Amino acid sequence: MGEKMNIVEAVNQALHDEMDEDENVIAYGEDVGEDGGVFRATEGLQDEFGEDRCFSSPLAESGIAGTAIGMSLYGFRPVVEMQFSGFSYLAFYQIKEHASRMRIRSRGDYNVPLTVRAPYGGGISALEHHQESPETFFAHSQGLHVVIPSTPQDTYSLLRKSIQMDDPVVFLEPKKIYRAFKEEVDTEKEVDLEQARIVQEGEDVTLIAWGAMVPVAEDAAEEIDADVEIIDPRTIYPADFDTIYESVEKTGRAMVLHEAPKSVGFGAEIATRIQENEILKMEAPVERVTAPDTPYPLYTLEDFYMPNKERAVKGLERVLNF
């Protein structure tokens, strides 16, 4: 069996193994080099591979992304870290207008094998701009893959696959569960970026969640007297809707759980797709349990903002009792 790792250790191991196997893989970002990153996800990589392949950048997210695009056009596979996902907005123009469009702009002559890593989401009592969930912004930038793992195994396998992709990937890491639990990680296991994971099977209701909300979904499923099927999309864009459709055809009920605000969140897209394709199989409207439509608050109000087990249970009860 594999070594036990938490999510941040799985990130480190995936980076190490890709850098070891492909000399064109480089890692950089704010404090990524000698300090090993603010969450220590790149710890030891500079010692192992040298300052040319793992280094700290200036505090300039647009410059981090822009130089990575240039490097990727000339054969490198950069993996850049946005120290917090809220800081990535400064690089959004580079990522959306250049990285995501390069293949279509060049009619396939050029591609951008760039991976943008960013710790995302709340739950660690951090300051403003440090706890946001920007997956919808990136999912609306066609040409990007938007990947969110929820376990150490998926973190390792999905990150390696992302780095090997010939197109750009935004890899959002749920920092609330960075060190929450460990599991054995099989370094030989491969996963498909566009294949959802069925976390557990059930017959009564389909619960779709990703990132740090997957453990919340599992806790809620244990609490309620119903047979809950939990699906983790893994990739927000392009998402595996077929697995979701197959599940709701079986259960007839669905709930989406995410920590981004409700309006225009990716849960709205899932609910709409289910309605468009499976409405005749549904026994109840799709329920959404999300954060409120407010800016992320300071940490004293964090517990009121983030969805939790109790809110998830109430949501499941509403859809089951409809």
N, C-alpha and C positions, 0 to 999 in steps of 0.2 A: 504493500500500500504506500501511498505518497506521504509526504511530510505534512504535519498539521500547520496551517497558516491562518492568520486573519486576513482581512481584505487588504490592508496596507502592505502586509508582507507578500501577499500574492501579486500586488502591483510591482513591488521590488523584484520579485523572482522572475516575473514575465519580462520586465525590462532587461534584467541581467541575461536571461536566456536568449532573447532576441539580439542583444548587443554581442553576445558571445558567438552566435551563429551567422550574423550578418554585419560585416564591418561598416556598412553604410548606414546603420542605425545609430543615431546620436540622440542624446537627451540633454535638454537645457531649459532654463527658465529662472525665475527669481529664486535665489538661494538654493537652487537644485544641486550645485556642485559640491563644494567643500562642506556645506551644512546639511546636505541630504534632503533639502526641502523642508517646508514648515511642518509637514506631517511625517517627515523622515521616510518618504516613499522612495527616494533615490539614494538613501544612505549606502555608502560603500561603493557606489558605481564609479565615482571619479577615481578612487584608489585602485579599482580593478582595471578600468579602461583608459585612464588618463584624462588630462584636462582638455584634450582635443575632442573627446567624444562625450564627455559629461561635464558641463560647466554652468556657472551662474551667469545670468544675463543682466543687463541694466533693467531698472524698474520701468519698463516701457512695453506694455502688452502688444500694442500695434507693431512695434519693432520686432518683438519675439515672433509674432505670426508672420510678418512680412518677410523676414529673413528666412524663416522656415519654408515658405512658399518658394523662394528663390533656390534654396538648397534642394528642395524636392524636385524641382525642374531639371536639376543637373545630377540626378542619380542618388541623392541621399534619401534616407527615410527618417526625417526628424520626428522626435516625440517631444513636444513642448508642453510645459506645465504652466497653466494659469493658476496662480497661487490659490485663488478662490474664484468660483465661477462668476461671481458678481464683477470681478475685475475684467472678465473676458469681453465685456461690452466695449472696452477701449480697442479691442482687436476685432470687433464684429465686422467692420467694413472689410478688413483683409480676408477674414474667413468666409464671409458670405459672398462678397462681390468678386473675389479673386480665386481663392482656393476652390470653392464649390463650382465655379463657372469655367475653370480653365479647360476642362475636357471639351465642353460644348463650344467654347470660344475658339479653340484651336481645331475644331472638327476632328477631335480624337488624336491629334498629333502630340499633345502634351497631357500628362496627368500629374496629379499632386498627391503622392503617397505620404501624406502628413497626418499625424495623430495629435490632436489637441486634448491633453488631459486636464481635467478641472474638478477639484473637490466641490461638490454641490450640496445644497439642501441645508436644513436647519438641525437643531437638536444638540448643539454643543455650546450654547450660551455665548455665542460670539457677537461681534458688533455689527452695525449696519453694513450692508454690502457684502457680508461674509456668509449669508445663510439663504440665498435665494435659489430658486429652482427654475432655470432658464431653458428647460428642454424644448418648450414650444417655439421659442425664438429660432433655435437652430433647426428644429424639425420643419420649419417653414422656409428653409433655405435649401431648395432642391439641389442635389449634387453632393450633399453631405450624408454620411451615415451618422446617426445619433444613438449611441450605445450607453446603456445604464446597467451595470451588474448589480446583483444583490447578494451574492455569496462569494467566498474566496475562490471556489472552483471556477465559477463563471468569470470572476475578475481575471484570473490567470488566463483562461482559455480565450475569452473575448478580447482581452488586450493584445495577446499575441496575434490573433487573427486580424485585429484592427491594424496593427503595425505592418502586417504582411499585405494589407489591401493596397491596391494601386490608386485608390481614390481617398479623399480626405475623410477623416472620422473625428467626431467630437465625442470623447469618452468621459462621461460624467460619473464621478466616483462618490457614492453616498457616504459622506464623512461621519454621519451619525453612527454608522455601524462599522466604521473603519476597523475598530478593535473590539467590537461587541462579542464576537465569538470566533472560534477556530474550527476548521474542518480539514480532513485529509484532502490534499490537492494532488490529483493525478496529472503530472506534467506532460503525459502523452495524450491526454484527452483533447480532442478537437470538437469545437462546436460551430454551428452555422450562425453567423451574425443575424440572419433573417429568419431564425426559427425560435418561436416562443418556447418557454419552459413550462411544462405542467408541474407546478410545485406539489400539488396533491389532487387526486381525483375525487369527484363528488357528483351527486345526482340532483341536488335541490336548487342550487344557485351557483352562478359563475362569478367569482371575485377576481378582478383584474387589478394588479398592483405592480409597482416597480421600485427599485432602489430600496431605501430605508423603510418603505411602506410594506414590503413583503413580510418581514417579521411581524408587523402590526396585523397584517391580514391573517397570518398563521395563528396569532394569539386570539384574534376575534373568532376564527373558525373553531377553535377549541372551546370557546366560551358559549357558543350558541348551539341550541339543540336542532341542528340541521346538518345535512351532508354537503359541505362546501367544496367546490372545485376552485382552486387558486391557479391563476395563470400569470406568469411574469413575462411580459413581451420581450425583455432583454434589449431589443432594438426599437426605439421609438419611431425612427424613420430610417428606411422603410419598414413598417411594422408588419408582423405576421398576423393578419386579420383572419386568415383561414382557420387557424387554431382556435381563435375566439369564436368564430361562427360555429364551428363544430361543437364547441362546449355549450353555447347558448341554445343550440338546436336540441341538445340533450336535457338541459336544465330548465329552459324556458324563462329564466330570470338572470339578471346581471347587475353587478355593482362595480363601479370603478373607484379606486382609492388612490389619491395622489396628494402630495404636499404642496404643489403649486396652487395658486389661486384658481377659483372655479371657472370664472369667465374666460373663455377662449383657451382653457387648458386642454391638454391632450385627451383628457377624459371626455370632453365634448365631442371630439372626433370619433372616439370609440363608440360613444352612445349613438351618434348619428349613423355610423357605418352599420351598427347592429340594427337600428331602425330601418335603414334603407334595404338591408339584405335579409333580415330575419324577423320582421315584424309579425308575420303570420305564425311564427313559432313561439312568440313571447306571451307570457302570462301576466307581465307587469311592466311598467315603464322602467328604463334603466336608471338606477340610483347612482348618484355621485356624492362621495364624501371627500372633501378637499379642504384646503386652507381657505379662509375668507378673502374677499376681494379688497384687501388692504395691503399697504406696504408691510414687509416683514418687520415686526416690532422689536424693540430692545428685549433683552433676554428675560426680564422680569415678567413679560407677557407671553413668552414663548409657548408655555404649556397650554395657553388658551388658543393659540394660533395653529399649532400643528395637529393634524388628525392623530387620534390615539385609539386604543383598543375599544374604549367605551363608545366613542363616536362611530367606529366601524361596526360594532355590534348593533347599535341603534339603526344604522343604515341597512344592515342585513335584515333586521326585524321588519323594517318598513317594506322592503321589496318582497319579503316572504309572506307578509300578511296582507298584501294588496288584494 
